[in-house]
């Protein structure tokens, strides 16, 4: 997979391990070295990408805010 036109530093490469399809939106889970990344995307996007379980995929993150929570030990 080669993507050269995206300027996003927060990228995780992995394999699609699950697709929970809905009528309008679907959940896609990608297993990455950092763990499982889940995303909600339109079902039509899954069709346009021809996305299937086992496909190599790239999760791209663009956020304007990050929340942090303290974990109790």
C-alpha positions in Angstrom: 0.0 0.0 0.0 1.4 3.4 -1.0 -0.1 6.7 0.0 2.0 9.7 -0.9 -0.5 12.6 -0.8 -1.5 12.4 2.9 0.3 14.7 5.3 -0.7 13.0 8.6 1.8 12.0 11.2 -0.6 9.9 13.2 -0.8 6.8 11.1 -1.2 3.1 12.1 -0.8 0.3 9.6 -2.5 -2.9 10.2 -5.0 -5.6 9.1 -8.8 -5.4 9.1 -9.9 -7.9 11.7 -13.6 -7.1 11.9 -16.4 -5.2 10.1 -19.7 -4.7 11.9 -21.9 -3.5 9.0 -24.9 -1.4 9.4 -27.4 0.1 6.9 -25.8 3.5 6.9 -22.7 3.4 9.1 -20.3 0.5 10.0 -17.6 -0.2 12.5 -14.2 -1.3 11.2 -11.5 -2.7 13.5 -7.9 -2.7 12.4 -5.2 -4.7 14.4 -2.0 -2.6 14.6 1.2 -3.0 16.5 -0.2 -0.5 19.0 -3.4 -2.5 19.4 -6.9 -2.6 17.9 -8.1 0.7 16.3 -11.8 1.0 15.7 -13.5 3.5 13.5 -17.1 4.3 12.5 -17.3 5.0 8.7 -20.2 5.0 6.2 -21.1 1.7 4.8 -20.9 3.2 1.3 -17.2 4.0 2.1 -16.6 0.3 2.8 -18.1 -0.6 -0.5 -16.1 2.1 -2.4 -12.8 0.9 -0.8 -13.9 -2.8 -1.3 -12.7 -3.3 2.3 -12.7 -6.9 3.5 -11.5 -8.7 6.6 -7.8 -9.6 6.1 -7.1 -6.5 4.0 -4.1 -4.3 4.9 -5.3 -0.9 5.9 -4.1 2.4 7.3 -5.8 4.2 10.1 -5.2 8.0 9.9 -5.8 10.3 12.9 -6.5 14.0 12.7 -7.7 15.5 15.9 -7.9 19.0 17.4 -8.1 17.8 21.0 -6.9 14.9 23.0 -8.4 13.9 26.3 -6.3 12.4 29.1 -7.5 10.4 32.1 -5.6 9.2 35.1 -5.7 5.5 35.7 -6.1 4.3 39.3 -3.3 1.9 40.4 
